[in-house]
C-alpha cells in the first residue's frame, strides 16, 4: 500500500481503518468479524487505526485483538467529544477521556488525540440543536484558552504524540484553529464528492470542506479525509434504517444520478467514491468506515486502482452534486 506523510507523524498508509465500522456505529457486525476486519486491515498494509470512545466498543476490540502488544509499526488515534465544559474543567475532562481510552486499548500512549467537537464562536447560534450546543460544540475561547494548552501539556508529558481537530465545526472557527498558534498537527476533514457532512453538520452556512483542506495543507497540517462515502449515501444502498428526513438519507436520494453513472461504467459506487476521495489534493490518508472484510476489500481495491482519471472526474462534476 502507498504511504504519505501525515503532519509530524511521518509516513502512514493511504488508508486508515476507522473505528466506527468495527465498533458497530455503521450498521450491524459482530465481535468476531470486527476482530477479523482489524487483522485483515493490518495484514493489507494499513498502519493507522482511528478510534473514539463514542464508537461503541471499537477501543475494546483493539485492546482485545492486540492484548496490549500491537505491532510496533501501528499508530493509533482517538478523540474526545469535549463540548464546552465549565471554565477550568477542560484539562481534567480531556485527561479522563484519554485515561479511559488507554485502559480500553491497553496502550501507554496515543499517537494523535483529537478534539472531536464542533468549534464555534462564543456567541454563535446553531441552526440545529442550539439549546444543546455545549454538549457538542466547543466555544472558541475554551479552545484557545484551555483546549490547546491542555493538549500541549499532554504532548510534553509523552502521553500523546500529537494533537488534532476534527474539522466539522463552523468553518470560520475551523479555519481560525488552523491559523492559530500552536496549531494542530492533524485535521480530519470532510472529503467526498458531495462536499457533505450529512447528519453531523448543525450550522446553516456552507461547510467549505475544500477551503478547510487547502488551509490545512498551507499550514503544514496533516489531513485525514473522512466520510468518503458520506455515511453510505455514496454506496449502492444504505446499510441501516434512517428517517427520510435524515440528512444522510437526503444525500442518498440526491446521489441517485451518481449511482446511475457508476452503473453505466460498470463500477461499484463505493469503490468510485473512495477513489475520488483519495485523489483529492491534500488528502494524506483516508479514514474507512468499513465494518467487515467485504467492505474492507472494496476499499483496498479502490486504493490499488488509484485516483480516478480526468474523464471520470469530469463526468462526476458535471452531475452538479456538491452542496
Order of alpha helices (4+ residues) and beta strands (2+ residues): beta-beta-beta-alpha-alpha-beta-alpha-beta-alpha-beta-beta-alpha-beta-alpha-beta-alpha-beta-alpha-beta-alpha-alpha-alpha-beta-alpha-alpha
